[in-house]
């Protein structure tokens, strides 16, 4: 059986490979996904379909080269914390950004049930204006 850290590592690896199905595979049917207040996609989305459409799809639509580079995963049992850097270029302005990010994952029964993003939204918004 995979550890919770292994499950989240596989999610990020799928993202790096452009594999949306692989990214969504560890999500519970009712995952609660929260994007930080002040972030362009701020809000809470319920279920893998909503996350795919309103988060992953929106990032692909609006940004060139948008990446999440997680450089550390902290295994705290049912909680896994990913630390890394977001980067990308906003299509409308042609401006790029780089910002530190923390992802807080909560897991139960081998599935991600909650996600919370914490990031420097000012860096992202500056690229959009």
N, C-alpha and C positions, 0 to 999 in steps of 0.2 A: 504494500500500500504506500502511496506517495505521501510525503509530509505536506503540511499546508504550505511551507516554503517552496517545495517542489512544484506544487500546483500553481502558485503565483509566478514562479520562474518560467513555467511552461506558457503561461498567459503572455508574458513579456516576449518570450522567444517567438511565439506565434505572431505578435505584433511586428517584431523585427522582420519577419518573413512575409508580411502582408497577408497573413492567413486569418481573415475575420472569423471564420467558423472555429478555428483553434483558440482565438481570443475569447470567444463567447462560451466555449465548451465548459469551463469551470464555474460558470455563473448559475446560481439557483434561479428557478423560474420567476421568483419574486425578489431578485436582488434589488437592494435600495442603493442607488448610485448618486452621490452628491458631489457636484462640481462647486468649487469655492465661490462665495459671494464676491462680486467684482470681476470674476472671470467671464469672458464673453458668452460662455455656455452655462452660466450659473443656474443652479436649480437642482432639483432631485428628480431622478428618473427611475421608474419601476419596471423591472424586467429586461432581459437581454435585448429584445427588439427595440425598446425605447432607447437604450444605451447605444445600440448600433446606429440608429437613425439620428438621434439628437446630439450625440457626442462624436462617435467615430466618423460617421458620415459627414457631419458638419465640419469637422477638422479637415477631412480630405477635400471637401468642396471649397473651403475658404483659404487654405494654407498650402504653400509649396514646401515640400521637404519637412513637414511637421514630424518631429521625432520626440520620443520619450526614451532617454538614456538612463536607465536605472543602474547606479553603480554600487548600491548596497541594499541588501535585503536583510531585515532584522526579524528573526523567528521568535515570536513571543507566544507560541502555542496556537491558540485559536485566532490570534491576531498576527498579521505579517505587515511590516512597514517597509515600504520601498522608498529609497532616497535617490534622487538623481537630478537630471536637467531636462527641461523642455527646450526645444528650439524650432525655429521655422521662419518662413517669410510669408507675410500676409499679402495675398494676391492683389487686393485693391490698392495698397500703398507701395508695394515693393520693399517694405521695411522688414528687417529681420529682428529677432529677439533671442535671448537666452535667459532662462530663469530657473532657479532651484525649485524643486518640487518634493513634496512628501505625499505618498499614497498610503492610506491606512485601510487595510483589508481585514475583514472579519469573516471567518469561515466556520462552517458547521457541517459535519457529515461529508467532508471532501468537496464542498461547494462554497463558493464566495457568496455570502448573504448580504454583506454591506461593503461599501467602498466610500471613502471620503478623500477628497483632494485638498491639499493645502499648497498654495504657490504664491509667488510674487506677481500678483495680477497687474501691478503698475507696469512691469516690463512688457507684458503681453499687450496691454492697452496702448502703450506708447507706439508699438509697431503698427497698430491699427489706425493711428491718427496722423 
